[in-house]
Amino acid sequence: MESTAWPGVFREGRELFTINADPGHRVHGETLRTLDAVEYRSWDPFRSKLAALLVRGATSDLLGPVRSALYLGGAHGTTVSHLSDLWPEAAVFVVEKSPTTFAPLLALARRRENLLPILADAQLPERYRADVGTVELLYQDVAQRNQAAIFVENAQSCLAPGGRGILMLKVRSVTQRRPAAAIVRETRVALERAGLAVRSEVALAPFAREHVALVVTA
Ligand SMILES: C[S@@+](CC[C@H](N)C(=O)[O-])C[C@H]1O[C@@H](n2cnc3c(N)ncnc32)[C@H](O)[C@@H]1O
């Protein structure tokens, strides 16, 4: 098991791993490997767009430690669980709007104290802004037509000046009618108009088709 450029992320061959903050327990059917009394969990880029972003070439500062993060679209907690591994001291607020999906997320949060799940619609940050406060990292993975607007509103509500943002843009959820490049360009413009500096744009294929990661700074 080797260290990587991203703090807390390890590699064995082509596979990525994080150190399991909940030893003995799997979250998404991942492989567990114990070496020198440390348990590692595999992090599959086909199941987590954040792992895909790492594999496709994220800079080493992308996952530097934060004290607080807001994650929109937590689903069952696959990616969230790896952030929980990476940042044991952080408060990771996780917004999910589907009550069905929220149940396993809640169960995960009971085992991992740094996860704080919120059952809410990310289109309405005013519902949770007071609980979340100001965060150092905003992450969004919701397949909605108005993804850029949701990201901007949440950044304006909760992201600290100088904070990092990661928008996992699902291009085809915005519209089927215009070319993907135009949608990405319009999204970049919307973010920049809101004062977010776009640092990088990374296509996530073949891991997540028609997804582009936009990494920003507030
Ligand atoms: C692609 S899945 C997220 C996968 C997850 N980020 C991961 O990597 O493990 C998208 C999730 O966003 C949720 N979602 C969609 N629209 C939302 C909204 N407006 N507010 C909150 N959650 C939303 C869906 O219910 C779904 O669970």
The ligand as a MOL file (V3000), in Angstrom:
LIG
                    3D

  0  0  0     0  0            999 V3000
M  V30 BEGIN CTAB
M  V30 COUNTS 27 29 0 0 0
M  V30 BEGIN ATOM
M  V30 1 C -26.0300 10.4360 -8.2050 0
M  V30 2 S -26.7480 10.3220 -6.6430 0 CHG=1
M  V30 3 C -25.4380 10.8030 -5.5620 0
M  V30 4 C -24.3570 9.7830 -5.3430 0
M  V30 5 C -23.4240 10.1870 -4.2170 0
M  V30 6 N -23.0080 11.5630 -4.3560 0
M  V30 7 C -22.1850 9.3110 -4.1250 0
M  V30 8 O -21.2150 9.5710 -4.8460 0
M  V30 9 O -22.1840 8.3960 -3.3090 0 CHG=-1
M  V30 10 C -27.7580 11.7570 -6.5800 0
M  V30 11 C -28.5160 11.9250 -5.2790 0
M  V30 12 O -28.9650 13.2690 -5.2230 0
M  V30 13 C -30.2320 13.2890 -4.6130 0
M  V30 14 N -30.8800 14.5360 -5.0240 0
M  V30 15 C -31.3650 14.8680 -6.2590 0
M  V30 16 N -31.8630 16.0990 -6.2360 0
M  V30 17 C -31.6860 16.5830 -4.9780 0
M  V30 18 C -31.9980 17.8150 -4.3410 0
M  V30 19 N -32.6010 18.8000 -5.0070 0
M  V30 20 N -31.6900 17.9540 -3.0420 0
M  V30 21 C -31.0700 16.9570 -2.3630 0
M  V30 22 N -30.7590 15.7650 -2.9060 0
M  V30 23 C -31.0530 15.5790 -4.2050 0
M  V30 24 C -30.9180 12.0310 -5.1510 0
M  V30 25 O -31.9950 11.6430 -4.3110 0
M  V30 26 C -29.7500 11.0410 -5.1580 0
M  V30 27 O -29.7010 10.3250 -3.9510 0
M  V30 END ATOM
M  V30 BEGIN BOND
M  V30 1 1 1 2
M  V30 2 1 2 3
M  V30 3 1 2 10
M  V30 4 1 3 4
M  V30 5 1 4 5
M  V30 6 1 5 6
M  V30 7 1 5 7
M  V30 8 2 7 8
M  V30 9 1 7 9
M  V30 10 1 10 11
M  V30 11 1 11 12
M  V30 12 1 11 26
M  V30 13 1 12 13
M  V30 14 1 13 14
M  V30 15 1 13 24
M  V30 16 1 14 15
M  V30 17 1 14 23
M  V30 18 2 15 16
M  V30 19 1 16 17
M  V30 20 1 17 18
M  V30 21 2 17 23
M  V30 22 1 18 19
M  V30 23 2 18 20
M  V30 24 1 20 21
M  V30 25 2 21 22
M  V30 26 1 22 23
M  V30 27 1 24 25
M  V30 28 1 24 26
M  V30 29 1 26 27
M  V30 END BOND
M  V30 END CTAB
M  END
